């Protein structure tokens, strides 16, 4: 029984030492995926994804209709006065 347990431990150890697959996609695959996704988008969708709106002035129906890319979280889509 000890021999079987020893063999199992050795097998599990050997299997655990194998090369792990890379989680990072090669740059060529990323470029191909981005190109494929962009080719599926309309011009309106591309423009919408570059648009940020103030969260205090957003109309919920416009988010989907205009393909809004994101919300300005702190609110106030304008810079505050920069005084010392």
C-alpha positions in Angstrom: 0.0 0.0 0.0 2.9 2.3 0.8 4.3 1.7 -2.7 1.0 2.6 -4.4 0.8 5.8 -2.3 4.4 6.7 -3.1 3.8 6.1 -6.8 0.7 8.3 -6.7 2.6 11.1 -4.9 5.4 10.9 -7.5 2.8 11.0 -10.4 1.0 14.0 -8.9 4.3 15.8 -8.3 5.4 15.1 -11.9 2.1 16.3 -13.3 2.2 19.4 -11.2 5.6 20.4 -12.5 4.5 20.7 -16.1 4.7 24.0 -18.0 1.7 26.2 -17.2 -0.1 27.7 -20.2 0.4 31.4 -20.7 -2.6 33.5 -19.7 -1.4 36.3 -21.9 -2.6 36.3 -25.5 0.0 36.9 -28.2 -0.1 40.5 -29.6 -1.1 39.2 -33.0 -4.2 37.5 -31.5 -5.1 40.7 -29.6 -4.8 42.8 -32.8 -7.0 40.3 -34.8 -9.6 40.2 -32.1 -9.7 44.1 -31.8 -9.9 44.4 -35.6 -12.8 41.8 -35.7 -14.7 43.6 -33.0 -14.2 47.1 -34.6 -15.3 45.8 -38.0 -18.6 44.6 -36.4 -19.3 48.1 -34.9 -21.2 50.8 -36.7 -19.8 54.3 -36.9 -22.4 55.5 -34.4 -21.3 52.8 -31.9 -17.6 53.7 -32.3 -18.4 57.4 -31.6 -20.6 56.5 -28.7 -17.9 54.4 -27.1 -15.6 57.5 -27.1 -18.3 59.6 -25.4 -18.4 60.2 -21.6 -21.4 61.9 -20.1 -21.9 63.6 -16.7 -23.7 61.2 -14.4 -25.9 64.1 -13.0 -27.3 64.9 -16.5 -27.7 61.5 -18.1 -30.9 60.4 -19.6 -31.2 56.6 -19.2 -32.7 56.1 -22.7 -29.8 57.9 -24.3 -27.2 55.4 -22.8 -28.4 52.6 -25.1 -29.6 54.8 -28.0 -26.3 56.7 -28.3 -24.0 53.8 -27.3 -22.5 55.9 -24.4 -19.0 54.7 -23.5 -19.0 55.7 -19.9 -20.1 58.1 -17.1 -18.1 60.8 -15.4 -18.3 59.4 -11.9 -17.5 62.4 -9.7 -20.0 64.5 -11.6 -19.5 67.9 -12.9 -18.3 67.5 -16.5 -16.3 70.7 -16.2 -13.1 71.6 -14.3 -13.3 73.3 -11.0 -11.5 76.6 -10.6 -7.9 76.1 -9.8 -7.1 78.8 -7.2 -4.4 78.6 -4.6 
